[in-house]
Amino acid sequence: MHIVVIGLRGFPKIQGGIEKHCENLYPRLVKMGCEVTVIGRTPYTGEKTYKWKGVIVYPLNLSLIHISEPTRPLYISYAVFCL
């Protein structure tokens, strides 16, 4: 299975709750046989593609312009990025 994640700041050692969660989860998924690719945001990742604990991180110049966090369970949250 190939998993692609868009919009994280990046990792390792990037401040943020979701980033810490992903920093722990994604290498475990790699060990289970998944391919994990993260499209990180260049202010946090730098400009060069790198591999960390089997996770490929591609920097992309994304600007977060809106995020929705649902107040009710089972609703979809989303983020909108500007390229």
N, C-alpha and C positions, 0 to 999 in steps of 0.2 A: 504494500500500500504506500502511496506517495502522498504526504501531507504537505500542503503549502499554507503558510500563515502570513497574512498581510497586515502591516501596520504596527507591529511591535516596535518599541524603541530599539531593541536588540539585547544582546547579552554576550558575555558574562558581566557581572558586577555593574549592572545598570539599575539605578534606583527605580522602584515601582513594584507594586504588588503582583500584577499580572506577569511582569518580567521575571520576578523571582519564581513564580509558579512554573512558568514555561522553562526557565533555566533548569529546573529539576525534572520536569515531565519529559521534555523532548529527547534528552539523551537516553532516557529509559525506553522511549518508543523506538529509537534507533537500535538499541540492544535487542529489542523484540523483533527486529527485521524490517521496520518501517523506514522509508526515506523521508526525512524531514527537511524542508526548505523554509527559511524565514526571510520574508522581504522586510528588512529593517529600515529605519529612518536614518538618513545620513548624518543629521546632527549628533546622533548617538553612536553610530557604528563606524564612522569614518567613510572613506570613499571606496575602499577595496573589499572585494568578496573574500570571505574567510570561512574556514571550517572549524567548528568548536564541538568537541566530543561527538563527532559524527554528524552534527547539524550544519547544513550549509546556510550561511547568512549572506544574502545579497543586499547591499545598500541601495536604496532608492530615495530620491529627493521627494519625499511625501510631506505634505503639510496637513495636519489634522484640522479640519474646519468644523466638524460637528460630531458629537457622540451621544448616543441614546442609551440610557440604562433603564430597563423595564422595572416598573414598580410592582408588577404582578408576576408570579412564577409562570413559567412556560411561555412567556412572551419573548419575542426576538429583540435583542439589542443589536445595534449596528454602529458603525463609524463611517464617516464620509471623509475621503482624503482628496486633496487637490494635487495633481501631478505637476 
